[in-house]
Amino acid sequence: MSMSGDRKPLQPLGTSTTTSESLNRICPIMEFLKSIGHPDEVMALLKFKLGGGQHIIPKQKLDEMSPTARKCYVYLNQTSRSFAAVIQALDGDLRHAVCIFYLVLRALDTVEDDMTIPLKDKVQMLQNFYKNLESPDWKYMDSKDKDRIVLEDFPTISTEYRGLDEHYREVISDICHKMGDGMSEVLQTEVITLQDWNMYCHYVAGLVGIGLSKLFSASKLEDPIVGKDTQLSNSMGLFLQKTNIIRDYLEDNIDKREFWPRDVWSKYGKKLSDFQEKENITPALHCLNELITNALEHVPDVIKYMSRLRNQTVFNFCAIPQVMAIATLAKCYNNRNVFSGVVKIRKGQAVGLMMEATCFQSLRRILYKYAREIGKTIPPGDPSAPKTQKIISTVTSLGEDTMITGYNLFPPLYVSMAIMLALIIYNYWSTLVLLGDQLD
């Protein structure tokens, strides 16, 4: 649900953007080879390759839009690392409202990320940014950030904003105002306590969840309670943001940035950067596991929030990042590679999750599956083990009735090989047919 903020949104498919076109390019033979030991993933990749994902992420018809609206979707695809496709799959006028919401927050975030803007000027720009929504001519031409196009052509975005229904505009302006104030505050503070961590994640992700939920309800596609229960919406955003922060330890350390709360990591080391050293791997893993346990505390809220959704496209929009998040946490839990490299789920795994998480029962089953995976790997001597076991027990109890039959009732390895062979023959035959047509 997190679409903006200093932390990067989840990149569930390992791509720089997840437009429908790029998703259709993620299934080469190498991806099948990576998933060869997981027949369910092979089947998901094959199904997606043959067009099975179109009902989840249909293609957007840009030629039917006004010139300014069309440009907004071009910017959306240029700047979104993970949400462009699912935004464009939303129903009705909600699609455009969420698109503009994303671009407004991306512009705000671009100001926050641009290290060439002096701190004093940046704070003022962030605090007053929401006012630019009503200014037809406002733009900022001095940014050096890679996403600067959303500032340089902000008049196009603000034009589309002013064309939205009033109930959408009120939500977008309010969240932009609160996020600008929040960003200006966290720019000047460190993440010390768990409360600081929650507040930081609230400003850069929880507010996004709250805004999205209010847009869902304003569209009438979801009940009013979805937008009113801000505690659940905030928790949805915090779950994603904490997952990003945990996973990105090494990247942030290289960039000299610290988002792990000091009160937690200081129990295990003198400096956060020390966790990269091999001799510190045991305390590093203890710290990692404690933070993952903290993030898992949001999963019951995720289940309750998702149980209220009625519209299929809204459900898909919210479910996909949540299941990617718990799969990522399961991959990171007690994993020393977090401190030495990039830890991410396989693309076949991601595609399988995306195509499965389309109903509430499937969502619960996925959460149950990965919670159990974490539960099976809890080290007996880990300081957080009792807390981890407790939250795992809570999560699994909420999804246990979905596991009447085994989760992985898929064919054995030789079926994966047969599918692989069939795909290779299919591609080879298609090439021969194409070559024959050209020769004719």
C-alpha positions in Angstrom: 0.0 0.0 0.0 3.0 2.3 0.5 3.4 4.3 -2.7 5.8 6.9 -1.7 8.3 8.0 0.9 12.1 7.9 1.4 11.9 4.1 1.6 11.3 2.5 -1.7 8.0 0.6 -2.2 8.2 -3.1 -2.5 9.5 -4.3 -5.8 7.7 -7.6 -5.8 8.7 -8.7 -9.3 12.2 -7.6 -9.1 11.7 -5.1 -11.9 12.2 -1.3 -12.1 8.5 -1.0 -13.0 5.6 -3.3 -13.2 3.6 -2.1 -16.1 1.7 -4.7 -18.0 4.3 -4.7 -20.8 7.3 -5.3 -18.4 5.4 -8.0 -16.6 5.0 -9.8 -19.8 8.8 -9.8 -20.2 9.6 -11.5 -16.9 9.2 -15.1 -18.0 12.3 -16.1 -20.0 13.7 -19.6 -19.7 16.1 -18.5 -16.9 13.1 -17.6 -14.6 11.7 -21.1 -15.2 15.1 -22.6 -14.3 15.2 -20.7 -11.0 11.8 -22.1 -10.2 12.4 -25.6 -11.5 12.3 -27.1 -8.0 8.9 -25.5 -7.4 6.3 -26.9 -9.8 3.6 -24.4 -8.6 5.9 -21.5 -9.7 6.6 -23.1 -13.0 2.9 -23.4 -13.7 2.2 -19.9 -12.6 5.0 -18.5 -14.9 3.7 -20.5 -17.8 0.1 -19.4 -17.1 1.2 -15.8 -16.9 3.3 -16.1 -20.0 0.2 -17.3 -21.9 -1.9 -14.4 -20.8 -3.3 -15.6 -17.5 -2.4 -12.3 -15.8 -4.6 -10.1 -18.0 -7.6 -10.5 -15.7 -5.5 -9.1 -12.8 -3.5 -6.5 -14.7 -5.3 -5.5 -17.9 -3.8 -3.1 -20.4 -4.7 0.5 -20.1 -6.1 2.3 -23.2 -4.2 5.6 -23.2 -5.4 6.7 -26.6 -8.9 7.3 -25.2 -7.7 9.9 -22.7 -7.2 13.6 -22.8 -3.6 14.8 -23.6 -3.0 15.8 -19.9 -4.4 12.6 -18.5 -2.3 10.6 -21.0 0.8 12.4 -19.9 0.0 11.5 -16.2 -0.1 7.8 -17.0 3.2 8.1 -18.9 4.7 9.7 -15.8 3.1 7.0 -13.6 4.8 4.3 -15.6 8.1 6.2 -15.6 8.2 6.8 -11.9 6.4 3.9 -10.2 8.6 1.0 -9.3 5.8 -1.4 -8.3 2.3 0.1 -8.5 1.8 1.4 -12.0 0.1 -1.7 -13.3 -2.2 -2.4 -10.3 -3.2 1.3 -10.2 -4.3 1.1 -13.9 -6.3 -2.0 -13.1 -8.6 -0.2 -10.6 -12.3 0.3 -11.6 -14.0 3.5 -12.7 -12.9 7.0 -11.7 -11.0 5.5 -8.7 -8.3 4.6 -11.1 -7.6 8.2 -12.1 -7.9 9.5 -8.5 -5.3 7.0 -7.3 -3.0 7.8 -10.3 -3.1 11.5 -9.4 -2.7 10.7 -5.7 0.4 8.7 -6.5 1.9 11.4 -8.8 1.3 14.2 -6.2 3.0 12.1 -3.5 5.8 11.2 -5.9 6.4 14.9 -6.6 6.4 15.6 -2.8 8.8 12.7 -2.3 11.1 13.9 -5.1 11.5 17.2 -3.2 12.3 15.2 0.0 14.8 13.0 -1.8 16.7 15.7 -3.7 19.9 16.3 -1.7 20.8 19.4 -3.7 18.0 21.4 -2.1 19.2 23.2 1.1 17.5 21.8 4.3 15.9 25.1 5.2 14.4 25.5 1.7 13.3 21.9 1.6 11.4 22.1 4.9 9.5 25.1 3.6 8.7 23.4 0.3 7.5 20.3 2.0 5.3 22.1 4.4 3.7 24.3 1.7 3.6 21.7 -1.1 -0.2 21.0 -0.8 -0.9 24.6 -1.8 0.7 24.0 -5.2 -2.3 21.7 -6.1 -4.4 24.9 -6.5 -1.7 26.8 -8.4 -2.0 26.2 -12.2 1.5 27.5 -13.0 3.6 26.1 -10.1 6.5 24.0 -11.1 10.1 23.4 -9.9 12.9 23.3 -12.5 16.0 23.0 -10.3 15.7 19.4 -9.1 18.4 17.0 -9.9 16.4 13.9 -8.8 15.8 11.1 -11.3 12.0 11.6 -11.0 12.2 15.4 -11.5 9.8 15.3 -14.4 6.9 15.2 -11.9 8.1 18.6 -10.6 9.0 20.1 -13.9 5.6 19.3 -15.4 3.6 19.6 -12.2 1.1 21.9 -14.0 -0.1 18.8 -15.9 -0.6 16.8 -12.7 -2.3 19.7 -10.9 -4.6 20.3 -13.8 -5.8 16.7 -13.6 -6.1 17.0 -9.8 -8.4 20.0 -10.1 -10.5 18.0 -12.5 -11.2 15.3 -9.9 -14.5 15.2 -7.9 -14.3 17.2 -4.7 -14.4 14.2 -2.4 -11.2 12.9 -4.1 -9.5 16.3 -4.0 -10.2 16.7 -0.3 -8.5 13.4 0.5 -5.4 14.1 -1.7 -4.9 17.6 -0.4 -5.3 16.5 3.2 -2.8 13.6 2.9 -0.3 15.8 1.0 -0.5 18.4 3.7 0.0 15.9 6.5 2.8 14.1 4.7 4.6 17.3 3.9 4.6 18.3 7.6 5.6 14.8 8.6 8.5 14.6 6.1 9.8 18.0 7.3 9.8 16.7 10.8 11.6 13.4 10.2 14.2 15.2 8.1 15.5 16.7 11.3 15.2 13.7 13.6 16.7 10.3 14.0 14.9 7.0 14.4 15.7 6.1 18.0 12.8 4.3 19.6 10.2 1.9 18.3 7.8 4.8 18.6 10.0 6.9 16.4 10.1 4.0 13.9 6.3 3.7 13.9 6.0 7.5 13.5 8.5 7.6 10.6 6.7 4.7 8.9 3.3 6.5 9.5 4.5 9.6 7.7 6.0 7.9 4.7 3.6 4.9 4.3 0.8 4.9 6.9 -0.6 8.2 5.6 -0.6 6.7 2.1 -2.7 3.7 3.4 -5.1 6.1 5.1 -5.4 8.2 1.9 -6.0 5.2 -0.3 -8.6 3.8 2.0 -10.5 7.1 2.0 -10.3 7.2 -1.8 -11.7 3.6 -1.9 -14.7 4.7 0.3 -15.2 8.0 -1.6 -15.5 6.0 -4.8 -18.4 4.0 -3.3 -16.6 0.9 -4.4 -16.0 0.1 -0.7 -18.0 0.7 2.5 -17.4 3.9 4.5 -15.8 1.9 7.4 -12.8 1.2 5.1 -11.9 4.9 5.0 -13.0 5.6 8.6 -10.8 3.0 10.3 -7.5 4.8 10.0 -5.8 2.5 12.5 -6.1 -0.5 10.2 -5.2 1.6 7.1 -2.1 2.9 8.9 -1.1 -0.6 10.0 -1.3 -1.8 6.4 1.2 0.8 5.4 3.5 0.2 8.3 3.7 -3.5 7.5 5.0 -2.8 4.0 7.3 0.0 5.1 8.9 -2.0 7.8 9.5 -4.9 5.4 11.3 -2.5 3.0 13.4 -1.1 5.8 14.4 -4.5 7.1 15.2 -5.9 3.7 17.2 -2.9 2.6 19.7 -3.0 5.5 22.8 -3.3 3.2 21.7 -0.8 0.6 20.9 1.8 3.2 24.2 1.1 5.1 26.1 1.7 1.9 24.3 5.0 1.4 25.1 6.0 5.0 21.4 5.9 6.0 19.9 4.4 9.2 16.3 3.4 9.4 16.6 0.5 11.9 15.6 1.9 15.4 18.6 2.6 17.6 16.9 1.2 20.7 16.7 -2.2 19.0 20.1 -2.5 17.2 22.1 -1.0 20.1 21.2 -4.0 22.2 23.2 -6.1 19.8 26.1 -4.0 18.6 27.9 -0.7 19.0 27.2 0.5 15.4 24.6 -0.6 13.0 27.2 -1.0 10.3 29.0 -3.6 12.4 26.4 -6.2 11.5 28.1 -6.6 8.1 31.1 -8.2 9.8 31.1 -12.0 9.9 32.2 -12.1 13.5 29.0 -10.2 14.4 26.5 -12.4 12.6 24.9 -13.9 15.6 23.9 -10.6 17.2 23.0 -9.2 13.8 20.5 -12.1 13.3 19.1 -11.5 16.7 18.4 -7.9 15.8 17.0 -8.8 12.4 14.6 -11.4 13.9 13.4 -8.9 16.5 12.5 -6.3 13.9 10.8 -9.0 11.7 8.8 -10.0 14.8 7.7 -6.4 15.2 6.6 -6.2 11.6 4.6 -9.4 11.9 2.5 -7.8 14.6 0.7 -5.9 11.8 -0.5 -9.1 10.1 -3.7 -9.5 12.1 -4.6 -5.9 11.1 -3.9 -6.8 7.5 -6.3 -9.8 7.7 -9.1 -7.6 9.3 -8.6 -4.8 6.8 -8.7 -7.2 3.8 -11.8 -8.9 5.1 -13.8 -5.7 4.6 -13.0 -5.2 0.9 -15.7 -6.0 -1.6 -14.4 -4.7 -5.0 -12.2 -7.2 -6.8 -9.7 -4.6 -8.3 -9.3 -2.9 -4.9 -8.8 -6.3 -3.3 -6.1 -7.1 -5.8 -4.5 -3.7 -5.4 -4.1 -4.2 -1.7 -3.5 -7.9 -1.5 -0.5 -8.1 -3.9 1.9 -6.0 -1.9 0.8 -7.6 1.4 1.5 -11.2 0.3 4.8 -10.1 -1.3 5.7 -8.5 2.0 5.2 -11.6 4.2 7.0 -13.7 1.6 9.9 -11.3 1.8 9.9 -11.4 5.6 9.9 -15.2 5.5 12.9 -15.0 3.1 14.7 -12.5 5.4 14.0 -14.2 8.7 17.3 -15.4 10.4 19.0 -15.0 7.0 22.6 -13.8 7.2 22.4 -12.8 3.5 20.5 -9.7 4.5 23.8 -8.3 5.8 25.9 -9.2 2.7 23.7 -9.0 -0.3 20.2 -8.5 -1.8 17.5 -10.8 -0.5 14.4 -11.1 -2.7 11.8 -13.7 -3.6 12.0 -15.5 -6.9 10.0 -14.0 -9.8 8.1 -17.3 -10.2 7.2 -17.1 -6.6 6.1 -13.5 -7.0 3.9 -14.2 -10.1 2.4 -17.2 -8.3 1.5 -15.0 -5.3 0.1 -12.3 -7.5 -2.2 -14.7 -9.4 -3.3 -16.5 -6.3 -4.1 -13.7 -3.9 -7.4 -12.7 -5.5 -9.8 -13.7 -2.8 -9.8 -13.5 1.0 -9.5 -17.2 1.6 -6.4 -17.4 -0.6 -4.9 -14.4 1.1 -5.3 -16.0 4.5 -3.8 -19.2 3.2 -0.7 -17.4 1.9 -0.3 -15.5 5.2 -0.7 -18.8 7.0 1.9 -20.6 4.8 4.6 -18.0 5.3 3.9 -17.5 9.0 4.4 -21.3 9.4 7.6 -21.1 7.4 9.0 -18.5 9.8 7.7 -20.5 12.8 9.7 -23.5 11.7 12.9 -21.6 11.6 12.9 -19.8 14.9 16.3 -20.4 16.6 15.8 -21.8 20.1 18.3 -19.3 21.6 17.0 -16.2 19.9 16.1 -13.5 22.4 12.8 -12.7 20.5 11.8 -16.3 20.1 8.9 -16.2 22.6 7.4 -13.1 21.0 7.9 -14.5 17.5 6.2 -17.8 18.5 3.3 -15.8 20.0 2.6 -13.7 16.9 3.1 -16.7 14.6 0.6 -18.6 16.6 -1.9 -15.7 16.3 -1.4 -15.4 12.5 -1.7 -19.2 11.9 -4.8 -19.4 14.0 -6.4 -16.8 11.8 -5.7 -18.9 8.6 -5.8 -22.4 9.9 -9.2 -23.3 8.5 -8.0 -22.5 5.0 -5.6 -25.5 5.1 -8.0 -28.3 5.0 -6.0 -29.7 2.1 -2.3 -29.3 1.6 -1.1 -25.9 0.3 1.2 -27.4 -2.3 -0.8 -30.1 -4.0 1.2 -29.7 -7.2 2.9 -32.2 -9.5 6.4 -33.5 -8.7 9.6 -32.3 -10.2 9.3 -34.3 -13.4 6.1 -32.4 -14.3 8.1 -29.2 -14.0 10.6 -30.6 -16.5 7.8 -31.6 -18.8 6.3 -28.1 -18.7 9.7 -26.7 -19.4 10.2 -29.0 -22.4 6.7 -28.1 -23.7 7.5 -24.4 -23.4 10.8 -24.8 -25.3 9.1 -26.8 -28.0 6.3 -24.2 -28.2 8.8 -21.3 -28.5 10.8 -23.2 -31.1 7.7 -24.1 -33.1 6.5 -20.5 -33.0 9.9 -19.3 -34.3 9.7 -21.8 -37.2 6.2 -20.7 -38.1 7.2 -17.0 -38.0 10.2 -17.8 -40.2 8.0 -19.7 -42.6 5.6 -16.8 -42.9 8.4 -14.5 -43.7 9.8 -16.8 -46.4 6.4 -17.1 -48.0 
